[in-house]
Amino acid sequence: MKKLLLLFACAVFTACSAKLMVPTQADAERGSDRYAGLTLAELKTGKATYEQYCDKCHPLKKTENFTISEWESIVPDMVKKVNKKESLMTEKDENDVLKYVTTMAKRS
C-alpha cells in the first residue's frame, strides 16, 4: 500500500510540474537580437537559475505562457519578493533568468 501511495504521489508531482523548454542554438541566435552576443550556455544557465530559485515559492511556469513584456514585469517583482525573505538572488541571477524566460517566451 505504501509503495502504491508513493508511486501515485510521484506521478502527480511529475504531471503537475512544468515541462520547461530546453534552449537550443537557434534560440540563442534569436535571443541575440535582444541580448547582443547571447550564447546557448547563457540560456542554459538562466534555465538552471530559474529552476533553482523560482520553484521555492510556487510551481514553475512555462516560459511560453507569457509574453516578453509580461516576463520583464514578472521577474523583477519576483526577485524583490525572494530577496525580502532572504537575500538569495543576485543581479546576475536576475539577468540570467530574464534572458532565458524572455528568449523562450510566447512569440506574438
C-alpha positions as CSV (number, residue, x, y, z in Angstrom):
1,M,0.0,0.0,0.0
2,K,2.8,2.4,0.9
3,K,4.5,1.7,-2.4
4,L,1.3,2.4,-4.3
5,L,0.9,5.7,-2.5
6,L,4.5,6.7,-3.2
7,L,4.1,5.8,-6.8
8,F,0.9,7.8,-7.0
9,A,2.5,10.8,-5.4
10,C,5.4,10.7,-7.8
11,A,3.0,10.5,-10.8
12,V,1.0,13.5,-9.5
13,F,4.2,15.5,-8.9
14,T,5.6,14.8,-12.3
15,A,2.3,15.6,-14.0
16,C,2.0,18.9,-12.2
17,S,5.5,20.1,-12.9
18,A,6.0,22.4,-15.8
19,K,7.8,21.0,-18.8
20,L,10.3,23.7,-19.4
21,M,11.5,24.4,-22.9
22,V,15.2,23.4,-23.3
23,P,17.1,26.2,-25.1
24,T,18.8,25.4,-28.4
25,Q,21.4,27.2,-30.5
26,A,18.5,28.6,-32.7
27,D,17.0,30.1,-29.5
28,A,20.4,31.7,-28.7
29,E,20.6,33.2,-32.2
30,R,17.1,34.5,-32.0
31,G,17.7,35.9,-28.5
32,S,20.8,37.7,-29.8
33,D,18.5,40.3,-31.4
34,R,17.5,41.3,-27.8
35,Y,20.7,40.4,-25.9
36,A,23.8,41.0,-28.1
37,G,26.1,38.0,-28.2
38,L,23.7,35.8,-26.2
39,T,25.1,32.2,-26.1
40,L,23.5,28.8,-25.6
41,A,25.5,28.4,-22.4
42,E,23.9,31.7,-21.0
43,L,20.4,30.4,-21.8
44,K,21.2,27.1,-20.1
45,T,22.5,29.0,-17.0
46,G,19.3,31.1,-17.0
47,K,17.2,27.9,-17.2
48,A,19.1,26.3,-14.3
49,T,18.8,29.5,-12.2
50,Y,15.1,29.7,-13.0
51,E,14.7,26.1,-11.8
52,Q,16.8,26.7,-8.7
53,Y,15.0,29.7,-7.3
54,C,11.6,30.1,-8.8
55,D,10.1,26.8,-7.6
56,K,10.8,27.6,-4.0
57,C,7.6,29.7,-3.7
58,H,5.4,28.3,-6.5
59,P,5.4,25.7,-9.3
60,L,7.5,26.7,-12.2
61,K,5.6,28.5,-15.0
62,K,6.1,27.5,-18.6
63,T,8.0,30.3,-20.3
64,E,5.8,30.2,-23.4
65,N,2.7,31.1,-21.3
66,F,3.8,34.7,-21.0
67,T,5.0,37.4,-23.4
68,I,8.3,39.1,-23.3
69,S,6.8,42.3,-21.7
70,E,5.0,40.2,-19.1
71,W,8.2,38.4,-18.1
72,E,10.0,41.8,-18.0
73,S,7.5,42.8,-15.3
74,I,7.2,39.4,-13.5
75,V,10.9,38.7,-13.0
76,P,11.9,41.9,-11.1
77,D,8.8,41.7,-8.9
78,M,9.5,38.0,-8.0
79,V,13.2,38.7,-7.3
80,K,12.2,41.5,-4.9
81,K,9.8,39.1,-3.1
82,V,12.5,36.4,-2.9
83,N,15.1,38.9,-1.6
84,K,12.7,40.3,1.0
85,K,12.6,36.9,2.6
86,E,16.3,36.2,2.3
87,S,18.9,37.8,0.1
88,L,19.3,34.9,-2.4
89,M,19.2,36.2,-5.9
90,T,22.0,38.4,-7.3
91,E,21.6,40.9,-10.1
92,K,23.4,38.4,-12.3
93,D,20.9,35.7,-11.3
94,E,18.0,38.0,-12.2
95,N,19.6,38.8,-15.6
96,D,20.2,35.2,-16.3
97,V,16.6,34.3,-15.6
98,L,15.3,37.2,-17.6
99,K,17.4,36.3,-20.7
100,Y,16.1,32.7,-20.5
101,V,12.4,33.5,-19.9
102,T,12.2,36.3,-22.4
103,T,14.0,34.4,-25.1
104,M,11.8,31.4,-24.6
105,A,8.6,33.5,-24.1
106,K,5.4,33.3,-26.2
107,R,6.1,34.7,-29.6
108,S,3.4,37.1,-30.8
